[in-house]
Amino acid sequence: MIFLFSTADQKVVQQQRQKQIQRIKDELQQVELSVAAGRYNDKMTAVSKRVARAFNSGNSDRYFTWELTKLTPAELKAATKSTVRGGRVPTHRFTWSFDESLVTADEANDGYSAIVTTVPLATHNADTVFTMFREQNLAEHANRQFKGPLAVRPVFLHSPERVEALVFLLMISLMVYFLVQRTYRENTPEDAPEKERRTTTATILTAF
């Protein structure tokens, strides 16, 4: 098992968490205002459903606590009708809280991940294994090109030999496709912009 840390992943996770937290806060504030306006007097079960719907936006619900309590007789007597449109005298109170300390504790683990491998570390060190893991995208990219730009229209091949010939032609095309890219990059000056040094065959063919 290899443990990794990525600043890019850390940034993405934290952005997604903050987005979820803000969404939940906005929804809970709306519920609080609606209950205070007496809009849920006759349908208190709808409050729980609305809160559950807000929490379903992610796994940030653990940072929040909420409570729906019925007003005491003295509070009911002192309550006044809401001035908002459709408002009534409230019968309940909705309260919620947010625990920032739980967020801070989770942020300490952001960006960390684990890779489980069957490659023996006795013969391959962590750097070698991780390099192999990162290079798998090269094969995936080749497969994507094989299934994408190099695809041909369906044809009827009546013998195994013709099927093999078609696959062989596709393999040759794939090899030429990446040789063009490799040759171009090898002849690109080292001081060229990074975008030019990463030019793909698709970009080259489009230019022509």
C-alpha positions in Angstrom: 0.0 0.0 0.0 1.3 3.4 -1.0 0.0 6.6 0.6 -0.1 9.7 -1.6 -0.8 13.4 -1.0 -2.1 15.7 -3.8 -2.4 19.5 -3.4 -4.7 19.5 -6.4 -7.0 16.9 -4.9 -6.9 18.7 -1.5 -8.1 21.9 -3.2 -10.9 20.1 -5.1 -12.2 18.3 -2.0 -12.2 21.4 0.1 -14.0 23.4 -2.6 -16.7 20.7 -2.9 -17.1 20.5 0.8 -17.5 24.3 1.2 -20.0 24.3 -1.6 -22.1 21.6 0.1 -21.9 23.3 3.4 -23.1 26.6 2.0 -25.9 24.9 0.2 -27.1 23.3 3.5 -26.7 26.6 5.3 -28.9 28.4 2.8 -31.6 25.7 2.9 -31.6 25.6 6.8 -31.9 29.3 6.9 -34.9 29.2 4.6 -36.5 26.5 6.8 -35.9 28.6 9.9 -37.6 31.6 8.3 -40.5 29.6 7.0 -41.2 28.0 10.4 -40.9 31.4 12.1 -43.5 32.7 9.6 -45.9 30.0 10.6 -45.9 28.4 7.1 -45.4 24.9 8.5 -47.9 25.0 11.4 -50.1 22.3 9.9 -47.4 20.2 8.2 -44.5 19.8 10.6 -43.5 16.4 9.0 -42.5 18.4 5.9 -39.8 20.2 7.8 -37.9 16.9 8.4 -38.3 16.0 4.7 -36.9 19.3 3.6 -33.9 19.0 6.0 -33.3 15.5 4.8 -33.4 16.7 1.2 -30.8 19.4 2.0 -28.5 16.9 3.7 -28.6 14.6 0.7 -26.5 17.0 -1.2 -23.3 15.4 0.1 -21.6 14.0 3.2 -21.5 17.4 5.0 -24.6 16.8 7.1 -22.4 15.6 10.0 -21.4 19.1 10.6 -24.9 20.2 11.4 -27.4 19.7 14.2 -31.0 20.9 14.1 -34.1 20.8 16.4 -37.8 21.6 15.9 -39.6 22.4 19.1 -43.1 23.4 19.9 -43.6 26.8 21.5 -44.7 26.9 25.1 -48.1 28.4 26.0 -46.3 31.6 27.2 -44.4 31.8 23.9 -47.5 31.2 21.9 -49.3 34.0 23.7 -46.4 36.4 23.1 -46.0 35.3 19.4 -47.2 37.7 16.7 -48.3 37.1 13.2 -45.5 37.3 10.7 -45.5 40.3 8.4 -44.3 38.3 5.4 -46.8 37.3 2.7 -48.8 34.3 3.8 -47.4 34.5 7.3 -49.2 33.3 10.4 -48.6 33.1 14.1 -45.9 30.4 14.5 -46.4 27.4 16.6 -42.9 26.0 16.5 -39.3 27.1 16.5 -36.6 25.7 14.2 -33.0 26.0 15.3 -29.8 24.7 13.9 -26.0 24.9 14.5 -22.8 24.3 12.6 -19.7 22.8 14.1 -16.6 24.3 12.4 -14.2 22.2 14.5 -15.4 19.0 12.6 -14.6 20.7 9.3 -11.2 21.6 10.5 -10.5 18.0 11.6 -11.6 16.6 8.2 -9.5 19.2 6.3 -6.4 17.7 8.0 -6.9 14.6 5.9 -7.8 16.2 2.6 -5.5 15.3 -0.3 -4.4 12.0 1.1 -5.2 8.7 -0.7 -4.0 5.2 -0.7 -3.1 2.9 -3.6 -3.2 -0.9 -3.0 -0.9 -2.9 -5.2 0.2 -6.5 -5.6 3.6 -5.5 -6.9 6.2 -6.6 -4.3 8.1 -3.7 -2.8 11.0 -6.0 -2.3 11.7 -5.7 -6.0 10.0 -2.3 -6.8 10.3 0.8 -4.7 7.4 3.1 -4.1 8.6 5.6 -6.7 8.7 2.9 -9.4 5.3 1.6 -8.5 3.7 5.0 -8.5 5.3 5.9 -11.9 3.8 2.7 -13.3 0.4 3.7 -11.9 0.6 7.2 -13.4 1.7 5.9 -16.8 -1.4 3.8 -17.2 -3.1 6.8 -18.7 -0.9 6.4 -21.7 -2.4 3.1 -22.6 -5.9 4.4 -21.8 -5.3 7.3 -24.2 -4.2 5.0 -26.9 -7.3 2.9 -26.4 -9.4 6.0 -26.6 -7.8 7.0 -29.9 -8.3 3.5 -31.2 -12.0 3.6 -30.5 -12.5 7.3 -31.5 -10.8 9.2 -34.4 -9.6 6.0 -36.0 -13.0 4.3 -36.0 -14.4 3.2 -39.3 -18.0 2.7 -40.5 -19.4 -0.8 -40.0 -18.6 -3.1 -42.8 -19.5 -6.7 -43.6 -16.5 -8.9 -43.4 -17.2 -12.5 -44.4 -14.0 -14.2 -43.3 -11.7 -14.1 -40.2 -8.8 -13.1 -42.5 -10.6 -9.9 -43.4 -11.4 -9.1 -39.8 -7.7 -9.6 -38.9 -6.7 -7.4 -41.8 -9.0 -4.6 -40.7 -7.7 -4.8 -37.1 -4.1 -4.8 -38.4 -4.8 -1.7 -40.5 -6.2 0.0 -37.4 -3.1 -0.9 -35.4 -0.9 0.6 -38.1 -2.9 3.7 -38.2 -2.7 4.0 -34.4 1.0 3.6 -34.5 1.4 6.3 -37.2 -1.0 8.5 -35.2 1.3 8.5 -32.1 4.5 8.6 -34.2 3.4 11.9 -35.7 2.9 13.3 -32.2 6.2 11.9 -30.9 8.2 13.2 -33.8 6.7 16.6 -33.5 7.4 16.9 -29.8 11.0 15.6 -30.2 11.6 18.4 -32.7 10.0 21.1 -30.7 12.5 23.5 -29.0 12.9 23.2 -25.3 12.1 26.8 -24.7 8.8 26.6 -26.6 5.6 27.3 -24.7 4.3 24.3 -22.8 1.1 24.1 -24.9 3.2 23.7 -28.0 5.5 21.1 -26.4 2.3 19.1 -25.6 0.8 19.3 -29.0 -1.2 16.3 -30.0 -1.7 14.6 -33.4 -5.3 15.8 -33.4 -4.1 19.4 -33.2 -1.6 18.8 -36.0 -4.1 17.2 -38.3 -6.6 20.0 -37.6 -3.9 22.6 -38.6 -3.4 20.8 -41.9 
